[in-house]
Amino acid sequence: MKTELILLSESYEKSPIIKSLVQLIPGGGVVDSYLTTKLNNMKAERMKIFFDKLQSGQQELSENIIETNDFLHAYFCTVDYVLRTKSEDKIKRFAEILLGLAANKINFNEFEEYISVFNELSDREFSLLFLKYQYEQKFLPEVGETEYRVNGEVQNPKQITNLYWKDFKEDVINKIGIKPEDFNPMLIRIQRTGCYSTHKGYWDEQLEEDGNTTSLFKIIIELVKE
C-alpha cells in the first residue's frame, strides 16, 4: 500500500507568513517534513485546513502580528486544539478566533476564554446553540422599538421563547438528529459552558430547559461566522 506523503511548507511557498507559522509548530522538524505514518498524515491534513483558513481570512497576518508574544502563545494554544479536533468546521472556527485576536477584535485574555469555551462545545452542541440563536434573532424588537410585543402587549423573555419553543425543539431533533428524550439533557449539559441560560423567576415555569443563548455565545458567533 502506497503511503501518502505530505509536505506542509511546500503548500505555502507563496505565503511566507503562513509558511513561517508552519515551521513554528513544536517539533517543526517532524511536521515540516515528509510525514509517512497514518497518524501524522491525519494531523497534517488538519493543519492544512487550519492554515488554509488563516490564509483566506479577512485579517491579513503580518510579521509584526505573528512575532508578538501574545499571538505566539495564542497560536500554539490553537494548534494544540486543532490537532485534537477531527471536525473540519471546528478547525476553521478555531482559525477565525485566532484571527479575531490578530485583528484586535478581542484581547489575549478574552481569546483564552473564548477558545476554551468553544473547544468544550461538541459539534452538535454548537449546532443546537446556533439554531437557538437564529430563532432569537427572528424575534428581536422591530426597528425603533425597545421591546417585543404581541397584539400590543410587551412580552418578557420567557413569553418570547414560548412563541417558538415547539418549532425550535422539532428543529433540533430533526436537523441535529437527537432523540426527543435527549433534548433536555443536552440543554442541561450545554449550560456548563456559560453559552446558554434557562429562564428563571417566571410564574409559568415548565419542566423543559427553556432559555436563551448568552452574551458569551453571541461574542463567539461574531468571531467564528464567515
Buried (B, 14 or more C-beta within 10 A) or exposed (E): EEEEEBEBBEBBEEBEBBBBBBBBBEEEEEBBBEBEEEEBBBBBBBBBBBBBBBBEBEBEBEEEBBEBEBBBEBBEBBBEBBBEBEBEEBBBBBBBBBBBBBBEBBEBEBBBBBBEBBBEBEEBBBBBBBBBBEBBEEBEEEEEEEEBEEEEEEBBBBBBBBBBBEEBBEBBBEEBEBEEEBBBEBBEBBBEBBBBBBBEEBEEEEEEBBBBBBEBBBBBBEBBEE
